[in-house]
Amino acid sequence: MKELLELYVAFLKIGAVNFGGGYAMLPLLEKDLVNKRGWTTMDDLADYFAIGQCTPGVIALNVSTFIGHKKKGIAGALAATIGFLTVPILLILVIAAFLTNFAEITVVQHAFAGIRVCVCVLILQAILRLWKKSIVDNITLILFLVIFFLAAAGSYVLPFKVPAAVLVIASGIFGVLFGKNGKSGEKGSGKEASR
């Protein structure tokens, strides 16, 4: 029960400051869940983000569910998910109950303008962190360029837009067929060094 409460409180705090969605939250998740608590690794966190991108719902919420499940199974997934949702749901209820035309209030518009700038910085920071972990050789660089083209410019060149889920699944298949697993490569090189 103590671990479930710890999961709830940890994700309650994360959900309370979840401005900008999943990618903007990556630095916070890394600091709290990887560095401070040791609940996951940066590689696993990157994998959770990839899976969260192609599953329904908000990426950061999906990631909290995955980490909760990793820690304590279904009960952990529920504790982390409910923790993550508590503050946003309360805020929405308060806004809906007491403030009409909330987005039209000048102070709120100015606050959101400032938050958008901060979110851009956080997303850029997340991209740079993911870049360092993901683009490790020429194969991954080529895959990045192809996926970037399909995601960013594909709808202008192609007669249709390629869904993000298709890009993630295709990248995973490409990784299985042509990629190298950095983790197994490190283990293999360690075994060779010990021989």
FENVEN-V12628 format. One record per backbone hydrogen bond with DSSP energy under -0.5 kcal/mol. NH is the residue of the N-H (numbers start at 0). CO is the residue of the C=O. If there is no record, write none. Layout:
# FENVEN-V12628
NH|CO, NH|CO
This chain:
# FENVEN-V12628
4|0, 5|1, 6|2, 7|3, 8|4, 9|5, 10|6, 11|7, 12|8, 13|9, 14|10, 15|11, 16|12, 16|13, 17|14, 18|16, 19|17, 23|19, 24|20, 24|21, 25|21, 25|22, 28|24, 29|25, 30|26, 31|27, 32|28, 33|28, 33|29, 34|29, 35|30, 36|31, 38|32, 39|32, 44|40, 45|41, 46|42, 47|43, 48|44, 49|45, 50|46, 51|47, 52|48, 53|49, 53|50, 54|51, 61|57, 62|58, 63|59, 64|60, 65|61, 66|62, 67|63, 68|64, 69|65, 70|66, 71|67, 72|68, 74|71, 75|71, 76|72, 77|73, 78|74, 79|75, 80|76, 81|77, 82|78, 83|79, 84|80, 85|81, 86|82, 87|83, 88|84, 89|85, 90|86, 91|87, 92|88, 93|89, 94|90, 95|91, 96|92, 97|93, 98|94, 99|97, 101|98, 103|100, 104|100, 104|101, 108|104, 109|105, 110|106, 111|107, 112|108, 113|109, 114|110, 115|111, 116|112, 117|113, 118|114, 119|115, 120|116, 121|117, 122|118, 123|119, 124|120, 125|121, 126|122, 127|123, 128|124, 129|125, 130|126, 131|127, 132|128, 133|129, 134|130, 135|133, 140|136, 141|137, 142|138, 143|139, 144|140, 145|141, 146|142, 147|143, 148|144, 149|145, 150|146, 151|147, 152|147, 152|148, 153|148, 155|152, 156|152, 157|153, 162|160, 166|162, 167|163, 168|164, 169|165, 170|166, 171|167, 172|168, 173|169, 174|170, 175|171, 176|172, 177|173, 178|173, 178|174, 181|179, 184|180, 185|181, 186|182, 187|183, 188|184, 189|185, 190|186, 191|187, 192|188, 193|189, 194|190, 194|191
